[in-house]
């Protein structure tokens, strides 16, 4: 995991104005371009993959499937979850929907 993505989420969590701008993004390209103005050091592919991971974790059912159990080691780390906090459901959820 690219630590710069965690830094991005931390910044967005702390800054409501930036969070609202991220929520307003309507495409992956727009979200990535905006995100790079907030914190850089990651590729578009890393950004999109991270947003997809967050989106999938927000929309998955509370029950674990066989596939979930096989991929446990590929889930979010404690640092990632901490950085995401309540932000995932609002800011990143909106941006991930655009991806």
N, C-alpha and C positions, 0 to 999 in steps of 0.2 A: 504494500500500500504506500502510495506517495504521501509523505507527511505534509506536503504543500496543499493537498486536498483537505486534510484535516484542519490546516490553518485557515483555509478558505471558509469552511463551515463554522469555525470559531468566530471569525470576523463577522460573518453574516448573522450569527446568533447574537452578537453584541451590538450590531448596528441596524436599527429598524429601517432606516432609509435605504440602506443597501439591500436589506432583505426584501423590501417592497419592490425594488428595481429588479431583483432576481425573479420574484414571483411574476413580474410582468413579461418576462421573456416568453416568446411563443414558439421558438424552435431551438434545436440543439446548438445550432451555429450561433444564434443570438445569445443563448445562455452561456456558452463557452466564451464568446468574445467578452461578454460582461464579466464573467468570473475571472478572466485574465487581467482585467483592470483592477480587481480587488486583491488578488494574490496569484502570482504566476509560478511556473516551475513544474508544470504537468502538461501532458499532451492532450489533444482533443479526445483521443481514444481512451485515455485514462479517466478523463472527466466524465465522458459518456458512460463508461463501464461502471464508475462509482455511482453515478446518478441512477443507473439501472439497478444496481445492487440495493440502493436505498429504497427505490420504488418497489422492488420485489419484496424487501423486508417489511415494508409498510402495508402491502396488500396481501401478504400471505396469510393463510388460515392459522389459527393458534395450534392446530395439531400438526405434528411432524409427519411427513411422508417418508417412504423408504428412500427417495432421492435426497430429501433433507438430511436424513441420518447419514447417508454416504458422503455428503458434502459439508459436514459440520466443520471440518477444519478450514473450509474455504469461506466461512461466514465472516461477519464483521468482528473486529477485535474490540476489546474493552475500550481502548483509546478512541476508536472510531465511533463506538456507541456514545461515549462520553462527549465527544466533540459534536455529535449530531444532536443529542438531547432532544428537546421539543421541536427543534428546527426541522427535523426530517419531515414531520407531518405537514408543516406549513410551507416554508420556503423551498426546501429541496423537493418536496412532493410536487409542488407546482412546476418547478423546473424539470423534474424527472418526467412529468407528464408530457412535456414538450419534446422529450427525447425519443 
